[in-house]
Amino acid sequence: MSFTSSKVTPWEQRRQRPAKGKSGKELAHESAEKHVLGTAVYIDDMPEVDGTLHAVVGKSTIPCGEITRLDLSGVWASPGVVDVITVKDIPGDIDISPAFTGDLILADGRVEFIGQALFAVVAETFDQAKRAVNAAVVEYKEEEAILDVKEALKRDSFVNPTHTMTEGDVEAALQSAPLSVSGEMYVRGQEQFYLETQISYALPGEDGSVKVFSSTQHPSEVQKLVAEVLDVPVNYVQVEVRRMGGGFGGKETQAAQWSALAAVFATRLNRPVKMRLDRQDDMVLTGKRHDFLNRFKIGFNEEGVILGADIELASFCGYSADLSDAITDRAMFHVDNAYNLHDCRVIGHRCRTNTVSNTAFRGFGGPQGMILAECMLDDIARAVGKDPLDVRKLNYYQEGEHTHYGQPIEDYYLPELIATLEKNCDYRQRRADIAEFNKTSQWKKRGLALTPVRFGISFTTTFLNQAGALIHIYTDGSIHLNHGGTEMGQGLYTKVAQVVANEFAVDIDMVRVSATTTDKVPNTSATAASSGSDLNGKAAQNACITLKKRLVDFAVDYFKVSADDVRFENNHIVVTGSDGKEDWVSFAEFVNLAYVNRVSLSTTGFYKTPDIHYDPKAERGKPFLYYAFGATCAEVEIDTLTGEYKILRADILHDVGQSLNPAIDIGQVEGAFVQGTGWLTSEELLWDDRGRLASASAATYKIPTSVDIPQVFNVELFNRPAAADTIYHSKAVGEPPLMHGIAVFCALRDAVASVADYKVSPQLDTPATPERILNAVMACQGTAE
Amino acid sequence: MIRFNLNGRWIESSEIDPNCTILKYLRTNLKQVDVKEGCAAGDCGACTLMLGEMTEHGIEYRTINSCIALMAQVHNRYLLTPSGIGRPGNLHPAQQAMIDTHGSQCGFCTPGFIMSMANLYQNACINETQALTDAEIHAALSGNLCRCTGYRPIIDAAKQMAELPRVDVRDISARSGVQAFDPAAADTAEALQEKDGHRLFMPYTEAQLQALLKAYPDARLWAGGTDIGLEVTQRFSQFDTIICVNRIPELAQCLAAGQDMGDQLWLGAGVTFSQAETALADSFPSFAQLLHRIGSRQIRNMGTLGGNIANASPIGDTPPVFLALAATLEIDGIQGRREVPLKDFYLGYKQTVMQPGEYLRAIRISPLGAGESLTTYKISKRYDDDISAVMFALYLNVQDGLITEARLACGGMAATPLLAAKTNAALTGKPFTLETFTAAAACIEQDYQPLSDVRASDRYRLQVTRNLLTKAFIELSQKGEAA
């Protein structure tokens, strides 16, 4: 050890204080400095290998029909074009479905939606490829298309069979209920709008192998699908991703197509091929959050206590199954949110339409189910003339009850969390103030809502709940960390590195995270379902435990002490001798000592979530290890002349268990809330009557800007260690807080209801654009046309 | 040949296609990948850069969307990128503050935010001791979309950066010396750029522009480029001949009434929205407030009043206002100068009275006198950085409680920006009362037959326009302006 990097502070100094950057502490994102300098490398920023070509696809212009002519001679003749392929040129499997069948790499004789990829072209430059695709001559025999959920329901057009979850006797419960309301709510989808669009870069290797850099949340699946498309064994393909410029679910399954096309070209031509979708292509070619058509009838007593509910959900899946089956299930799992629906039936249809195949988006169906629960509770409150929060309180689950899919209610401290928020945000006083304001203000009206979030954590497909990690310790004590989780901005790499630093009691700068790649940790699950740190944190911890045991065993042998006499502290290994004297050996020195004594300093770690099971046939089980909780109080003001509105204030209290990194967790909560608010307010996904995406650009699809966030914005973590045996008793944080945005929607509806003195529960679909708000106001005023 | 300064280094090239954007050149040719492409349409701000220009006060910077700006825009100017204004361990205050507040998550939008914040810092912090206001911060950031953070930490970073040790980025731009540039010495009859049959000319005077128009009457005029830039980046079109009209000082002047132009305010067609925000703040506060909501800071730094009028979009935000103000246009070119009232300018969807070889020179409006008012409303799904569903502009002259003159004009309601003739007639000569406005609102449907599109339905457009008349009455009454 003659040389020590200047990046490493001297060990003597490290001994004097606890290790830095441990788990549970605020710590900047591992790439923060690179982010602000613009030097964090995304795939499009990688130095291009000489000879790199650029791929673009040609798109269908009709929603449904047979391709009768596909003349690509003009494409071939376009400047810069090197190669053009159709489905016939795919060497292996043309189906790239993640779970079922029907997602095709390129259209095979027929088209199923406007924008479907018909062929692909590579050219010397991206612009040349973009221009070349326009030279294709395509003719179709058009067939009647199914373009919306209602039409699909009418025609029994489904991508998967309908599921039904049943609890008790819903017919009897609804018949005997003194009161009931029924209704229908259309919940629109959402474009992920990750800032970095889909991109893959394929480099050909020997023997027909390929290395693919893919902006994906699921490298293992991309690897498998690329191999199948190329007709090679999976070990011929390596997929790597260092970071994504956002994912939000949109890069869980839908990165595979572009990776596979790039890989086909790369291996055909033996040249590097980059496939980047520009924004306009990304919006048209990739799936989004599902629209849902929700119908319900709910029975309750005069107090507002729910007695039974009959609920029917129908999701807008697009032309293929993709992940729609699990997404619709998750909507069904979350229609109760915090409340016991008692006798109920929940039906979930998966509607097949001639539109792009919808896919994962943060919440994965949960939000579309949960918003129905909250709107139903508001409807009940207005029917019985009570404050909506009081009606919610009457209906919380109690410990010992179970959900409509049979999961027992345990560790249910959500009511306590809500009560804390209610007090902290001064709910009652503000409710009174708003009532007063609305009495005197003729045109501007205010609304308030306090809504909870209860979100189930685990992949509902049980086998996906597994993860792996790989850790090397080098002879200078520096640690190389790799795991199957991907970094999309959520801070996973930071959190898992903190876990490792924590385990060895070393400074965080000793731990270097490396790009997720399929040849280091194989057969991984997608970084999805909020599971990233739960699964990979535990897998990394298990690897640490293995290495620590080896190191302790070595120390026992070497220093002739017992295992209890060896501990990791302040970047050192502390060995207590029989005389009680402590020997402090720096981590670097000790590791090197272990090395020269031939101790293996590399290992893998594996984790599988215990104690979860689900029987899809019976629709019963315990699909979730635990639930993450939260609640938000939102206050809004609407202009009853225009339907415009402002979010005056939002107070959020969110449960992440014992936080792994409060700064990152707060960031997740705030970001998710704003994203959820965007989904329910300004972000309107629209298709025209031909099935063409009308909101297909940043000019027509409006995600929130900095002025759209609440004028007063208070976010706090409810710091209570999780009861479940999660990594350091933390809880998952990726998806749950998105549903805090529902409070804003309910507050808007509350403001509209004030126009009719809260006697009417306004019909309001999502998103609540100014137009929808104005229409709802006029309906309440009885002035609608 | 294009010559420009990138992070303190002078670069020259004769090999740049006139249609090449700054973003493309930086990323593809110079491998300067710290600037990102998020939308290639000027909507997301990931590509934001600081563009510096030598003035009598030294280099002055503004932010631009480099994705839709041509390389000609940087000729003889100074560009700064995120990795140019800071180094690891020696960060710009905007960068340090962003780390301290945990303002980056995926990091893809971050370089663009850093540029917007650093520009704000350069213009508002280096010589000031006062804290930035929320309004200043939002105005600087409204053109930068972030999908991860929810903005709170970024806004906090913008507040905190002013407290960090001062950095002046002019020192970076001037690292290898500033180079004097004399527009008078430029041979503007020669193309500034010529490649693959595409040419770009850059006149510095109106006379030079007129000479070029004589030679190339079909050339594409490029002012801010915030609209036609999209033809290059979204449709992948290429123009054969481009004449840049944004370096002509005469066209970028705002002359107050009494300054040369008699009793009218003279606004050069090349005045940017940002310049107009300042120029109109006192005389037309309602107009200036509207300008804050056009596009984003980056777009307002590029887009021009003349471009907004001449591209004849039915959803441009300023034409309805100018119609309400009875603006007169000055058009010049190979046929000589002429004046056209704006109300006679539009012939149909994206069509105007302008002929090949002509250019829009200026817009003239009369200041408001006693009893006169201007009210503007912009209705859109999102408050900032959105396109109008309805743009509403109402000029009223109320004398002794009587409306003597009324001009409502709307955008988004017809194939062109259009005056509401029947509504205006119904207002004129009537008492300034709610009844008058309610009665006039019934005429809206006769004046406009709007379309349904992605921004709003036809019914909403009509309804909200009627309601805005009510709103205008209420607000004018409250202000007491017209009572």
Interface residues (C-beta under 8 A of the other chain):
Chain A: E26 A28 H29 S31 A32 E33 K34 H35 V36 L37 G38 T39 A40 V41 Y42 D44 D45 P47 T125 D127 K130 R131 Q192 F193 Y194 L195 E196 T197 R243 M244 G245 G246 G247 F248 D278 R279 Q280 W443 M488 G489 Q490 G491 D639 L641 T642 G643 E644 A663 I664 I666 G667 E670 G671 A672 F673 V674 Q675 S682 E684 L686 A694 S695 S697 A698 A699 T700 K702 I703 P704 T705 S706 V707 D708 I709 F713 V715 T769 P770 E771 L774 N775 M778 E785
Chain B: R27 T28 K31 V33 D34 V35 K36 E37 G38 C39 A40 A41 D43 C44 A46 T81 P82 S83 G86 R87 P88 L91 A94 Q95 Q96 M98 I99 H102 S104 Q105 C106 G107 F108 C109 T110 P111 I114 I137 H138 L141 S142 N144 L145 C146 R147 C148 T149 G150 Y151 R152 P153 I154 I155 Q234 F236 Y377 I379 S380 K381 R382 Y383 D384 D385 D386 I387 A389 D453 V454 R455 A456 S457 R459 Y460 Q463 V464 N467 L468 T470 K471 I474
